[in-house]
């Protein structure tokens, strides 16, 4: 099927959404989700256009993917027949690679402050894990994290870097939005994370892959999208003497992921990630520091989450009143 129209979903009303629209250009519709996504896709399908919806998360917002899938399920059967949901723009492993590429362009005598909008505690905790990997396999002595709208915020992040003896701090965005520079005397912007040509290349790859799966397997991506937030759970304990379980986002990835920023450098599928097992030294592995991939997924329970049909930020059933995602939501 023809690639048709592309709808990018995520944070249209936020600062991140405005930044995202600037990178996407006029040929791609950018919407927040919920009612806006439903109306846009319905209008395009009424004109006979095939539609591909791409969740524009950088790997920190699995709920965005599931929300988009639930909204598309509310379309009529005819409209759904010409609509596909692509894989998310990026994963957490992609984000590590993109940040490492951005960090490589910063002088080694400067500190890095990885910034992104604050999410839930598990999303925020994963950002600290991502920053740790950037530091572990990079050349910068100090790599700290700051949460826009959270704690520590960028101003506090800069103060922490200065307290560690760093004279200059570079704000490295792990999101579409680039924060205001809180202390121009001691820090400078390091974004955006991806340039417009790189964004276009990744987006084209996601759209092409989605239609190829549809044409080959009849897969519209909705079932897979509904499962996207399954791993996004909560920690709980059985009390004194019991055993604790922690259910958080993401895979148990071991070793340094590596992803190229440019879409074209690894063929038609865009950036991809190689992950080492823990028994390999990335400096001596026969395939080099970016050699063969190995990862495994642990069991996560969606503990504490309401059933999908109870969410107020997605369309659950045909004919139901669709709801917009919260206006403060920024794509992560």
Phi, psi and omega per residue, in radians:
X1 nan 2.627 3.105
X2 -1.066 2.533 3.092
X3 -1.006 -0.484 3.051
X4 1.043 -2.437 -3.097
X5 -1.628 2.593 3.125
X6 -2.047 2.250 3.093
X7 -2.063 2.042 3.089
X8 -1.617 2.199 -3.070
X9 -1.971 2.282 3.073
X10 2.543 1.869 2.898
X11 1.182 0.640 -3.056
X12 -1.013 -0.634 -3.044
X13 -1.548 -0.150 -3.073
X14 -1.575 3.010 3.035
X15 -1.016 -0.678 3.113
X16 -1.104 -0.657 3.113
X17 -1.130 -0.702 3.108
X18 -1.142 -0.726 3.094
X19 -1.107 -0.682 -3.125
X20 -1.134 -0.769 3.121
X21 -1.030 -0.662 3.125
X22 -1.128 -0.553 3.124
X23 -1.401 -0.548 -3.055
X24 -1.380 -0.585 -3.100
X25 1.438 3.119 -2.986
X26 -1.305 -0.279 -3.028
X27 -1.413 -0.171 -3.116
X28 -2.039 2.230 3.051
X29 -1.305 2.384 3.113
X30 -2.109 2.049 -3.087
X31 -2.257 2.880 -3.084
X32 -1.501 -0.482 -3.073
X33 2.181 -3.019 3.087
X34 0.960 -2.263 -3.084
X35 -1.042 -0.693 -3.117
X36 -1.122 -0.747 3.087
X37 -1.122 -0.798 -3.130
X38 -1.009 -0.841 -3.111
X39 -1.149 -0.703 -3.113
X40 -1.147 -0.820 -3.136
X41 -1.136 -0.730 3.130
X42 -1.059 -0.724 3.141
X43 -1.142 -0.721 3.126
X44 -1.169 -0.701 3.132
X45 -1.190 -0.561 3.098
X46 -1.120 -0.442 3.072
X47 -1.525 0.005 3.132
X48 1.498 0.203 -3.091
X49 -1.496 2.315 2.930
X50 -1.215 2.556 -3.027
X51 -2.266 2.340 3.005
X52 -2.034 2.168 3.126
X53 -1.774 2.231 -3.122
X54 -2.060 1.995 3.049
X55 -1.209 2.128 -2.995
X56 -1.609 0.653 3.017
X57 -1.330 2.579 3.042
X58 -1.656 0.307 3.070
X59 1.907 -0.008 -3.087
X60 -1.927 0.141 -3.053
X61 -2.436 1.217 3.133
X62 -1.092 -0.454 3.127
X63 -1.098 -0.538 3.123
X64 -1.067 -0.688 -3.140
X65 -1.160 -0.818 3.136
X66 -1.133 -0.685 3.102
X67 -1.058 -0.765 3.137
X68 -1.090 -0.725 3.136
X69 -1.103 -0.760 3.139
X70 -1.106 -0.666 3.117
X71 -1.135 -0.762 -3.116
X72 -1.189 -0.448 3.079
X73 -1.132 -0.352 -3.140
X74 -1.410 -0.138 3.097
X75 -1.174 2.754 3.018
X76 -1.149 2.794 3.140
X77 -1.019 -0.657 3.141
X78 -1.149 -0.746 -3.135
X79 -1.228 -0.646 3.113
X80 -1.144 -0.497 -3.111
X81 -1.091 -0.427 -3.135
X82 -1.965 0.387 -3.084
X83 -2.221 2.384 3.071
X84 -2.249 2.622 3.042
X85 -1.869 2.076 -3.120
X86 -1.383 2.899 2.951
X87 -1.061 2.675 3.110
X88 -1.028 2.673 -3.113
X89 -0.913 -0.770 -3.126
X90 -2.549 2.833 3.050
X91 -1.974 3.026 3.089
X92 -1.058 -0.624 3.110
X93 -1.181 -0.687 3.032
X94 -1.028 -0.755 -3.096
X95 -1.072 -0.712 3.072
X96 -1.020 -0.796 -3.131
X97 -1.119 -0.761 3.127
X98 -1.122 -0.701 3.097
X99 -1.156 -0.679 3.102
X100 -1.110 -0.688 3.107
X101 -1.129 -0.748 3.112
X102 -1.139 -0.694 3.141
X103 -1.117 -0.575 -3.120
X104 -1.140 -0.289 3.128
X105 -1.628 0.029 -3.141
X106 -1.827 2.376 -3.138
X107 -0.983 2.482 -3.038
X108 -1.175 -0.341 -3.119
X109 -1.522 0.150 3.093
X110 -1.906 2.632 3.067
X111 -1.478 2.675 3.084
X112 -1.917 2.333 3.058
X113 -2.090 1.806 -3.122
X114 -1.343 2.126 -3.050
X115 -2.095 2.552 3.079
X116 -2.878 2.723 3.068
X117 -1.054 2.498 3.116
X118 -1.191 2.460 3.079
X119 -2.120 -2.538 3.051
X120 -1.403 2.971 -3.046
X121 -1.010 -0.550 -3.101
X122 -1.360 -0.652 3.037
X123 -1.113 -0.755 3.136
X124 -1.161 -0.692 3.116
X125 -1.091 -0.641 -3.141
X126 -1.164 -0.513 3.088
X127 -1.135 -0.624 3.069
X128 -1.137 -0.665 3.082
X129 -1.101 -0.754 3.140
X130 -1.081 -0.784 3.132
X131 -1.103 -0.617 3.123
X132 -1.117 -0.687 3.099
X133 -1.170 -0.658 3.086
X134 -1.067 -0.731 3.120
X135 -1.230 -0.749 -3.057
X136 -1.042 -0.696 -3.045
X137 -1.940 0.418 3.071
X138 -2.096 -2.873 -3.065
X139 -2.043 0.101 -3.081
X140 -1.674 2.331 -3.106
X141 -1.204 -0.657 -3.061
X142 -2.083 2.125 3.035
X143 -2.314 1.878 -3.120
X144 -1.927 2.993 -3.117
X145 -2.119 2.446 3.015
X146 -2.336 2.444 -3.088
X147 -1.929 2.109 3.102
X148 -1.235 2.065 -3.067
X149 1.430 0.213 -3.116
X150 -2.401 -2.813 -3.088
X151 -2.319 2.141 0.060
X152 -1.387 2.521 3.082
X153 -1.486 3.030 -3.085
X154 -0.992 -0.666 3.139
X155 -1.099 -0.756 3.106
X156 -1.167 -0.645 3.105
X157 -1.061 -0.727 3.102
X158 -1.128 -0.737 3.124
X159 -1.058 -0.700 3.133
X160 -1.119 -0.732 3.110
X161 -1.092 -0.723 3.132
X162 -1.142 -0.670 3.127
X163 -1.135 -0.433 3.098
X164 -1.469 0.074 3.070
X165 1.662 0.119 -3.138
X166 -1.427 2.398 -3.129
X167 -1.581 -0.578 -3.129
X168 -2.245 2.453 -3.112
X169 -2.195 2.339 3.101
X170 -1.921 2.190 3.096
X171 -1.385 2.026 -3.077
X172 -1.908 1.813 -3.050
X173 -1.279 2.304 3.013
X174 -1.844 0.581 -3.089
X175 -2.736 3.047 3.106
X176 -1.236 -0.571 -3.092
X177 -1.469 2.432 3.062
X178 -1.868 2.164 -3.052
X179 -1.252 2.778 3.009
X180 -1.117 2.462 3.114
X181 -1.273 2.018 -3.027
X182 -1.366 -0.415 -3.044
X183 -2.521 1.402 -3.053
X184 -1.000 -0.411 -3.131
X185 -1.188 -0.512 -3.038
X186 -2.134 -0.119 -3.130
X187 -2.435 2.882 -3.073
X188 -2.572 2.710 3.122
X189 -1.280 2.593 3.108
X190 -2.179 0.253 -3.045
X191 -1.936 -3.106 0.072
X192 -1.304 2.912 -3.115
X193 -1.101 -0.770 -3.122
X194 -2.198 2.448 3.059
X195 -1.366 2.790 -3.090
X196 -0.967 -0.752 3.114
X197 -1.078 -0.627 3.108
X198 -1.193 -0.712 3.098
X199 -1.066 -0.783 3.136
X200 -1.087 -0.686 -3.141
X201 -1.146 -0.778 3.120
X202 -1.134 -0.755 -3.127
X203 -1.062 -0.784 3.109
X204 -1.039 -0.695 3.136
X205 -1.137 -0.744 3.134
X206 -1.107 -0.715 -3.139
X207 -1.162 -0.790 -3.130
X208 -1.086 -0.766 3.138
X209 -1.114 -0.654 -3.128
X210 -1.135 -0.767 -3.140
X211 -1.252 -0.567 3.093
X212 -1.123 -0.733 3.083
X213 -1.113 -0.683 3.136
X214 -1.126 -0.807 -3.099
X215 -1.220 -0.624 -3.071
X216 -1.472 -0.683 -2.998
X217 -2.066 -0.112 -3.048
X218 1.226 0.420 -3.076
X219 -1.657 2.022 3.122
X220 -1.577 -0.008 3.058
X221 1.466 -0.080 -3.055
X222 -1.241 -0.750 3.133
X223 -1.078 -0.746 3.119
X224 -1.142 -0.698 3.126
X225 -1.099 -0.657 3.135
X226 -1.115 -0.472 -3.131
X227 -1.545 -0.038 -2.982
X228 -1.077 -0.598 -3.076
X229 -1.636 0.161 -3.098
X230 -1.033 -0.624 -3.091
X231 -1.451 -0.085 -3.035
X232 -1.568 1.437 -3.009
X233 -2.057 -2.868 -3.071
X234 -2.186 2.772 3.065
X235 -1.494 2.536 3.038
X236 -2.613 2.825 -3.087
X237 -2.332 2.737 3.123
X238 -1.659 0.159 3.071
X239 1.590 -3.067 -3.093
X240 -0.998 2.304 3.115
X241 1.438 -0.158 -3.137
X242 -1.557 -2.941 3.119
X243 -2.081 2.510 -3.054
X244 -1.696 2.561 3.032
X245 -2.123 2.439 3.024
X246 -2.160 2.155 -3.116
X247 -2.057 1.904 -3.090
X248 -2.243 -3.137 -3.080
X249 -1.372 2.631 2.919
X250 1.611 2.977 3.096
X251 -1.406 2.934 2.918
X252 -1.575 1.430 -3.079
X253 -1.572 2.356 -3.063
X254 -2.007 2.206 3.044
X255 1.696 -3.087 -2.961
X256 -1.510 1.860 3.026
X257 -1.171 2.592 3.105
X258 -2.366 2.222 3.119
X259 -2.389 2.324 3.066
X260 -1.391 2.491 3.119
X261 -1.236 -0.643 -3.065
X262 -1.330 2.364 3.121
X263 -1.166 -0.645 -2.976
X264 -1.416 -0.203 -2.979
X265 -1.261 -0.306 3.117
X266 -2.200 0.622 3.056
X267 1.504 -2.877 -2.931
X268 -1.292 -0.135 -3.027
X269 -1.710 0.100 3.056
X270 1.350 -2.978 -3.098
X271 -1.038 2.476 3.049
X272 -2.450 2.915 -2.955
X273 -2.109 2.435 3.014
X274 -1.962 2.335 -3.096
X275 -2.232 2.293 -3.117
X276 -1.550 2.716 2.919
X277 -1.353 2.829 -3.046
X278 -1.201 -0.321 -3.091
X279 -1.461 -0.022 -3.141
X280 -1.759 2.385 2.930
X281 -1.482 2.072 -3.069
X282 -1.106 -0.317 3.135
X283 -1.494 -0.336 -3.066
X284 -2.081 -0.049 3.127
X285 -1.034 2.414 -3.053
X286 -1.049 -0.366 3.114
X287 -1.631 0.109 -3.108
X288 1.448 3.140 -3.064
X289 -1.206 -0.174 -3.116
X290 -2.168 0.769 -3.056
X291 -1.472 -2.510 -2.947
X292 -1.109 2.647 -3.088
X293 -1.603 2.541 3.014
X294 -2.720 2.094 3.102
X295 -2.611 2.801 3.073
X296 -2.458 2.717 -3.097
X297 -1.924 2.260 3.070
X298 -1.560 2.920 3.120
X299 -1.347 2.301 3.043
X300 -2.209 2.412 3.084
X301 -1.807 2.360 3.124
X302 -1.312 0.922 -3.005
X303 -1.133 2.323 3.017
X304 1.497 -0.063 3.141
X305 -1.557 2.467 3.068
X306 -1.223 2.746 3.064
X307 -1.011 2.630 -3.070
X308 -0.915 -0.661 -3.047
X309 -1.291 -0.090 3.100
X310 -1.615 -0.127 -3.112
X311 -1.230 2.459 -3.126
X312 -1.663 0.019 -3.056
X313 -1.975 0.399 3.075
X314 -2.591 2.812 3.103
X315 -1.567 2.111 -3.009
X316 -1.635 -0.645 -3.048
X317 -2.464 2.639 3.066
X318 -1.023 2.266 3.114
X319 1.565 -0.195 3.104
X320 -1.312 2.804 3.115
X321 -1.316 1.915 -3.119
X322 -1.232 2.631 -3.130
X323 -2.160 2.486 3.066
X324 -1.255 2.653 2.950
X325 -1.124 2.735 3.096
X326 -0.942 2.368 -3.042
X327 -1.144 -0.368 -3.124
X328 -1.456 -0.097 -3.041
X329 -1.188 2.272 3.109
X330 -2.015 2.398 -3.070
X331 -1.141 2.337 -3.100
X332 -2.055 nan nan
